[in-house]
């Protein structure tokens, strides 16, 4: 007879396969164990990171590693980013999910919640892992979220599909043949990101990066490079 933990691991794996099978924004790109206890996920959404010169830049690809320890699901999964993220609730070693974790939360819901965090649809500045990111987010709330698209796959019933944020359409995924996740390997190094135009120097203080434009014109607030000191 399977233990409760093994049954939970099998259920998590099946739910992830079904929910993310043809979704273009989140991909399960690596697993280890059967049923898996170690995962890697790729997020193809807009997030932020800090360049060596202090510039806050956009990043469109992120890799998350999730380790389901022996204490799971009573204990929260151990999550860490393998690519840099500038966010109040992320640091180099972990993602802050402990305050919100409950054993009743499914792993697929958690993976989607972390995607919302990367895109700044969710963030907590009250007890941050990254105090500088918390300060920046509080001062630049008008620029957030960085990616306003719905991060979760739409529900099967048409009248239950999540509404697009700020009027953006729900992204449509092209059908793809089902394939098992590849064995866990180191992700390829992403291409070097392009800075969002050149302006203030790293010595200048953090300030609002809203860009003024003639009335009626659409402006991308990220058309101006932002620098932290």
Buried (B, 14 or more C-beta within 10 A) or exposed (E): EEEEBEEBBBBBBEBBBEBBBEBBBBBBBBBBEEBBBBBBBBBBBBBBBBBEEBBBBBBEBBBBBBEBEEEBBEEBBBBBBEBBBBBBBBBEEBBBBEEEBEEEBBBBEBBBBBBBBBBBBBBBBEEBBBEBBBBBBEBBEEBBBBBBBBBBBBEEEEEEBEEBBEEEEBBEBEEEEEEEBEEBEEBEEEEEBEBBEEEBEEEEEBEEBEEEEEEEEEEEBBEBBBBBE
